[in-house]
Amino acid sequence: MKIVVFAPHPDDEIYGCGGSILKWIDEGHEVHVIYITDNRVLISWGRAHDQLIEEKAKPYSNLNEDEIAEIGLKEAEEVAKSFGFTKNNTHLFKFHDQGASNRIDDGVKLAINIIKDANRIILPSDNNNHIDHQATHTIAKSAAITLGLDQVEFYVYAIYNLIKVSMAKQIKIDTARYRDRLHEIMGLYKTQLCLKDSSMGRE
């Protein structure tokens, strides 16, 4: 089975469906990850929203957004490798953080070649509170509609908002045995751990 995971930012693949990714890879499925944005505004966003842990952010405080983006994308590649994604199954769209909504058409064009033969697509929820998460949902769904993929399974994850769906449409996947491994993988996102929400529970 070919499974394609859409991650609005590097680390959303962990919080959205990290345990499932590890399970699917262990089961021998062909799993792809698409990182939509580059995390370039991580530091400025963290400061603006009182989320930045200044002590942890010191190594990045004097870097410009291009430099932070380069580090963020390298971390994403490291994390993807640690998950078990092959290089060919790791896709970086490199859209500017907080700017994915301006690149919907570009995202659809890039996604089409990746998902055209997918059996399952994993995407963030609709009506999303985060602009990049909503844009990622739109990109994934629009690409699937363009291709006429009516036999594909769609798994939707929520990070910033709850999903209201009937129990019949909810899927529970037991990923408890992957908890420690996910904790280790998250540790590779040094820049993300500068944020209070991402660092919670790691002290």
Phi, psi and omega in degrees: 000136176262123182240131180241123181255126176262123178242116179303317178227156169302122179114340179292334177294331179285306183290329182282316186200032185303314180297321179295320178302311181299319179296315181295320178295317178299328180281355175093011179285157175273101186252130178246151172234137176243115174267116186282312185245177192247004177065022186294333183261020183308310184289311182295321177295317180300318178293315184296332184250018179052041180248351187278133171267099190303321182298316180287335184274354184308317181297343185247355189298328183260009180272150175276174185296325178297319180292319178295320178299318180299317179295315181300320180288325176295320177298318179300318179295321177297314181297315179302317179297319180294324175298324185114007174292136173285164180300319180291341181259009178249120187238124180248112178279334174062029174288150181296135174307135183072006183236012183296332181294340177273357185235027183303309182298318177297318180298319179298315180299318180290321184289328184306314182292336182276321187263358188302332179240025181284149174260334181215134179240130180250125185215157177289163186290160176279172181050048190270144181287340182257128187300320180288328178291319177295318179298321179295318176302314182296318178299309183298313182293318181295321178296318179295320179294317179302321181277349183068038183280088183261000179249008183272144172278137176244120175252128183246133176244154179237135176243308184267345182216157181279152175253125178261099178223159180293156179302329182296335182259000178271140180241127178251127180241123181284110182238017185304324184289350180262003186303310182295321180294320177297320178300318178294317181296318180300330179297343178284343177273074182300320181292318181297329182284002171281350181261142184300315182298319182287330184273350184303131177084002182258355182278000000 
